[in-house]
Amino acid sequence: MRALLCLVLSVALLCSLVFADHHGDHGKKGSSKGGHKKKDDHEPDHSKKGNHHHHHNHGHDHKDHHHSNETWACHKLAAGNLQFAFEIFRQVTADHPSENVVISPISISTALALLSLGARGNTHDQIIEGIGFNISEISEKEIHDGFHHLLDVLNNDESGLHLDTGNGLFISKAWKLLDKFLDDAKNLYASEGFTVDFQDNEGAKKQINSYIEKKTNGKLTDVLSSVDKEAALLLVNFIYFRGKWEVPFEEEYTSEGDFHVSDKVTVKVPFMSRTGRYQVAFLGDATVVNLPYKGNASALFILPKDGKIKEVEGHFQNTVKKYKKSNRKMVVGLQIPRFSISGSLELKDVLAKLGIVDLFSDSADLTGVTGAPNLKVSKAIHKAKISIDEKGTEAAATTVVEAIPMSLPPTITFNHPFILSVYDHASKTVLFFAKIANPEK
């Protein structure tokens, strides 16, 4: 019988706190999240924030050079990571046509890339190609160096963003993992290692769930309902993101309205409202609006026309490309639901559709993990949560004034199922994708 490797492939949390920051974050994250960026044809370009790059003094030259090298390394992964993000989102939304969906593609691909350190033969190649990389065009060293630098960039604490990501390896006390795998996981993926007694089901579950809860600031709890007693290794990847809008909404303007889940179902939800200047594109099948965060991230809200959400989901990459070509800055009234949604996915079938098949079968070759041939993955779980609301510090110390035309600007109301993408410009990485089918659930 093969031993089991259980993957909590990723736990992900995004909280968009809609408030202004008045007492800190003055010019933080300059070197790694700012800097000069070459436009990438693969980049979603959530309204690049070039006008907001921070200036550096000579005292930061060495640090800037270090971060620019890191950014350059992780940019080698940008096209592959983006392709994987679009493809897995397309697959998941197709499998869940009328449900809320929230995933962190980069959390999933990071966990799989880490696991590939111990994979061999077809198992290895399927993982690498499945997460978007052509092994004839990019070396394994470049892939792992790229993820290493990507984690450094995303975890840079000099930021108006709060973003933490990392990996935890929970190793059965009955198994010994190869030193090389452990060393590479630690040095390249900043993995923490823990010994666990999987025979003590409740104790192991509590230990791992406590780790996840701590790493996501208490927002994701009880991710695991059980653990397999025969497990040799459980890998956890986590990502926690909290962003502050560059220009906040005012809570006093939030009011209840109708959200049309379908032709037959309407729910009452709170809508945040604001009139301001945003990057907007009116496309044939969707309206797209970019909302920048403080720092170098932004959220792209995509509102398909009635009845067009399946078409937009199926050709989402084309929608983003069209937005890049035709967006312009204009004054609009925005009405966006305040919501908090979460989802838990078993990714085995989804990954199989992307060509990652052997990993879950008796053909799995993970001899680089333990040195033994009898190891396969039993399950791959992805849990994510996304919240957009007005919680946070009081906005009394900052006043934002925008000139708007005398004529009434157009209003864009996200009152039926829509899509959300959160993008980090410095690393050219999609952090989250979500489909909000019903913000009340």
N, C-alpha and C positions, 0 to 999 in steps of 0.2 A: 504493500500500500504506500502511496506517495504521501509524504508529509505535506502540510498545507501552509501556504503563505497567504495571510489575510491582508488585504489592502484597504485601509480607510484612505482611499486615494487622495482625498482632499476634503478639508472642511474649510468653508470660506464664508466670510462675513463682510458685508459692505454696509456702512451706515453713512448716509449723506446728511450731515447735520446742517440745517439751513439757518446759519447765523453768522454774524461777522465776528472776527477775532480782534480784540482791541488792546490786549495787554502783552502780546508777544508775537512770535513768528515774523519778526521784522527782517525781511530779506533772507530767510533761511532757505536752504537747499540750493544755493546758487550754483555751485560747481557741477554737481552731478545731475541735477534735474534741469538745469538751464543750459547755457552754452549754445554753440552754433550747431544747427541740425540741418543736414542735407535732406531735401524732400525725397521721400521714398514712395515709389509708385504703389507699394503694397500697404502703405500706412493709411489708416482710416481718416487721418487728418481731422480730428475733432476740433477744428478751428485752432490752429497752432497759436501758441501764446508768445510769439516772438517779442511783442511789445512789453511783455512782463518779465523778460529775463533779467536776472539780477547782475549787477556789476561787481567785479571782484577787485580787491586791492592786491598789491604785489606780495603781501604776506601769505596769500593763498595759492601762489603759483604752483608750488610742488603738489599741493593737494588737488588743484584743478587738473594738473597733468595726470595724476593717478586716476581721478574719476573719469577723465576723458578717455583714457585707455580702457577702463572698464566699460564705459558706454559703447565704445567702438566694438569691443568684443561681443557684447550682448546684441549689438545691431546685426551681427552675422546671423542671429537666430530669428530676426524680425519677420522675414518672409515666411519661414516655416511655421513659426508660432502663430502668425496671423492666419495662414491657411488652415492649420489645425483648429483654431478657434472658430472660424466660419463653418468648417465641416462638422465639427461635433455639435455646434449649436443647431445646425440644419437637421442633423440626425435626431437630436433629442426633441426638438419641437415637432418633427414629423411623427415621432412616437407618442407625443403627448399633445394632440392637436387642440384640445379645449382646456388645458390646464396651465396654471402658472409654472414657469420654468425659470430657474436661476442657477447658473453655473459659473465657475471660474476656470476658464480653459487653461490659463497658465499654471494654476494649481495642479490640475490633472496632468499636464504634460511634464511639469517639474518632477512629480512623483514617479512617473513612468521613466523619465530620463535617468533618475537616480537608480531605479530598479535595473535599468539596462546595464549598469556597471557590473552586475552579476549575471547577466544573461549571455548566452553563447549561441552560435549558429543561427538557425532560422528564427528562433525566439528573439534573439538580439535584433536581427534585421527587421523583423516585423514591428517591434517596438519603435525603432528609430524612424522607419518609413511611415508608420502609423501616426506619429506625432508631427509629421510634416517635413521630414528631412530626407534628401536624396543622398544616400551614403557614397555615391560616386562624385558628389559635388562639395561635400563638407566632411571634414575628418571627424573621427570620434573625439579627438582631443579638442577640436574647435567647438564641438557641441557642448562638452562638459565644461570647458573654460567659459563658454558663453553663458551657460546657466549659472556658473559660479559668480560671474560678474553681474549677471542680471539680479541675483539675490542681493548682492552688495548695493546695487543701485536702488532697488525697491526698498531695502531696509535702511537706506540713508536717513538718519534722524534729523538732518538739517533741513527741515521741510515744514511747510504749512500743512502738508498732508500727514496723516498718521497711518502708516502702512507697515505691517509686520508680516513676514512670511518665513517659514522654515520647515524642518522635517524632524520627526521623531521615530526612532526604531525601537520597537518593543520586542525583545529577543527572549525566546523560551529558555529557561534555565537548563532544559534538557538538551539544548543544541549549542554548538559552537560555530560561530560564523567566521569566515576567513578574515584574517587580519587586513589583507589588501582591500577587501570590500568595505570593511568598517572604516579603514583609514581614508579611502577615497570618498566614502559617503560623508565623513566628517569634514575633510579638507575642501571638497568641491561643493558640497551641498549643505554645509553647516549643520549636519545631522547630530542630534543628541541620541545617545544610546541608553536603554534601560533594560534591566533583566526583569522578567515577569514570569509568574507561575501560572501558565494557562490551565493547568489542572484545577486550580482554584478559580472557577468561572466567575463568580461574583467579585472576588478580589481583583482579578485581572481587568474585568470590565470597569470597576470603579477606578482603578489606577489610570487606565487609558482615558476614560471620560473626564476625569479630573484634570489631566494634562491638556486635553482639548479645550475644556472650559476655561482654564487659566490662560491659554494662549490666545483665546478669542475674547478676552476680557469679560468672561462670564456670559457671553451672548449665545453661545452654542452649548447646550447641555444634553446629556444622555444621547449622544450620537450613536453609540453602540448599544444595542439591546441584548447582545450576547457575544461571546467569543468562542471559537472552536478550541476544545481541549487539546486537539492534536496539532494546533498551529505551531510552527517553528519561529515565525517572524510576523509581526504586524507593523506595517509602515503607515505613518500618519504624515500628511502634508497639510499645513494650515496657512491661511492667508486672512488677515484682518485689515480692513481698510475703513478709515473714517475721514470723510472729506467735508470741507466747509465751502459753500458756494462763494465764488468771488464777489457776487452781489446777492445779498440775502433776500428772501421773501419776508414779508411782514405777516406775523401770525394773525394780526387783527383783520386781515383781508381774506383769511381762510374761511370758506363757507361750504355748507353741504350742497351736493348736487347729484345728478343722475349719472351713473356709469352703466353703459349698455353692454353687458356681458355677451348678449346675443339678441336676436330679434325678439325672443320671448322672455329674456331675463334682464331685469334692470335692478341695480342696487344703489343705495344711497351711500356716498362716501364724501369725506372732506376734500375739497379742492383748494390747493394753494394758488394764489393769484398774484401776478406782478406784470407791470408794463415796463419794458426796457428794450435795450438794443442787444440783439442776439444774431449769431450766424444762422441763417435760415435758408432752406431750399424747398421749393414747392415742386415736387416731381409728379409724374403721371400717376403713380400708384401709391405715393406716400408724401407726407410732409415731415421734414427733418429739422430739428432744432438742437443747437449745441449750447450746453450750459457749462461754463468753465468753473473749475474749483480753484481755490487758492493753491498755489503750487503749480505743478506741471501735469495736471490731469484734468480731464473733462468728461462730461456725460453727454452722449448723443441719444436724444429721444426721437424715435421713429414712429410716426402715427400713420399706419396704413389707411387708405381709403376704405370705406365700408365694404366688407366682403373680399378685401384684397390681402388679408394677413397671410394666408397660405402662400400666395405668390411672392410676397415680400420675404417670408421666411425661406422659401426655396431658392430665391435669388438675392439673398441678403448682401452678398459681396458686391453685386452690381448696383444695388441701392446706395451703398456707401460710396462707390466710385462716382455715381451720378451726383451725389451730394458734394463731393470734393470739387467737381467741375462747375457746379452751378450755384453754390451757396453764396449769399451776400449778407452783409450786416444791415439789419433793418430794425425798426421799432415795431414790436408786436406785443399784444397782450397774451400772456400765458396762463393757462389754467391746467394744473397738473395734480393728480390725486396724491394725497399723503398716504403712504402705504408701508406695510412691512410684510414681506412674503418669504417663505422658506421652502426648500425642497430637498428630498433625499432620493438619490438615484442609485440603482445597481447598474454599473457600467459595463458589465461583461458583454451583453448583446450589442451595445453601442460600439464598444471597442472592436468587436468582431467585424462589424460593418466597415471599420476603418483598416481592417487587415491584421489586427492583433488577435490572433486565434490560438496559437500554440501555448501561450502563457497560461491558459485556463485548462489545458488538456494534459493527458499523459505524455504528450510530445514535448512538454516544456523542458527547456534546458536552462536551469538556473544554477549550474554547477559553480559559477563564480561567486555565489553567495555563501554556500556551505562546503563546497567541494564534493558534496554527495549528489547523485543523480535523481534522488527521489524527492523532488520538491516542485510543487506547482502552486498557482494562485487559486484559492477557493472562491474568493469574492473580491469585488472592487466597489467600494462605496464612496459616493460623493455627496456631501451635504453642504448646502450653502444657504445663506440668508441675506436679504437685502432690505434695507430700511431707508426711506426718504421721508423726513419730517422736519419740524421746526424746533426740536429740542436743542438746548444749548445755552450759552451765556447771553445775557441781555444785550441788545444792540443799541443801547442808549448813547454810547460814546462816539459813534460813527454816523455821519450823515452822508448819503450818496444822492447827488442831484444829477439828473439827466434831462437834457432838453429834448422834448418830444414835439412833433408837429401838432398844429392846432386841429387838423383833421383827425378823426378817430382812427387809430391804427387797427389792422386786422387782428382778430383774436383766434388763437390756436388752442383748442380745448381737447385735452387727452381724455375723452369720455367714452372710448371703446378700446378694445384690446390693442396694446402697443408694445414696442420693443425698446429696450434700454441697453446701451453699451457704455462701459466705463473704460477709458483708455489712458495709459500713462505715456506721455509724449517723450520723456527722456529715454526710456528703454524701448519705445515703439511697441508696447505690449498691451493687448486687451486683458484687462484684469477681471472683468465681469461681463456676462451677457445675461439678459433677463427678458422674459416675455410676461407681461402683466395681463393675464386674461381676466382676472377678477381681483381687484385690490382689496376686497373685503376679506378674502380667504388667507 
